[in-house]
Amino acid sequence: MLTYADPQASGLTWDAATKKLKTGDCAFESMNDSAYGELLADGGQEGKDFGGVAFPGTGDAFLAVVDVFVAANRAKNAKNALAFLADISKPSTQVGFSKAKGSVPVLRNVDVSSLPAYQQQSSRSLWNSPVLLSVAHGEAMTPDFQEGFYGAVSTYERTRDPDAFADALVNAVSRDKVPPR
């Protein structure tokens, strides 16, 4: 697949890469639902301007990239932080947020019938499939392991040498960068 990769990819933000997809400057993008939201916000129409498929091999699972909202114990504006957290968990806010972001509500009791077909299907997948956390997006790993993993991938991208990739990954693992189970 690397022979098809954009040589400028490492210098692009995810939204800049998504804009290349919208303008036809690339054939496909491997991205989470944020790209879906970005394409809709930029005036794209699902089924006409773009489509989406599950990443190969993940059809029986939901590959999650998770946004988390928290309030610090001693936040200077704790009242507003807690009000935000209370509001973000309301079904109506979950739907509004999902419409804007391209994501799906995490709560099962949210009526997703007002969301586009893709998001309705994605919601059913989240609620009814095993959830896998995305290594590519830094989920379920320590920052040290993420750095080591990304370094190994960069090594392979640069050298195309599977042994160099394996050595870099073993080095990351051997330095206690593997997340605890």
HELIX and SHEET records of a PDB file:
HELIX    1   1 LEU A    2  TYR A    4  5                                   3    
HELIX    2   2 ALA A    9  GLY A   11  5                                   3    
HELIX    3   3 TRP A   14  LYS A   22  1                                   9    
HELIX    4   4 ASP A   33  ALA A   41  1                                   9    
HELIX    5   5 ALA A   78  ILE A   88  1                                  11    
HELIX    6   6 PRO A   91  LYS A  101  1                                  11    
HELIX    7   7 ALA A  117  ASN A  128  1                                  12    
HELIX    8   8 PRO A  143  THR A  159  1                                  17    
HELIX    9   9 PRO A  162  SER A  174  1                                  13    
SHEET    1   A 2 PHE A  62  ALA A  64  0                                        
SHEET    2   A 2 VAL A 131  LEU A 133  1                                        
END                                                                             
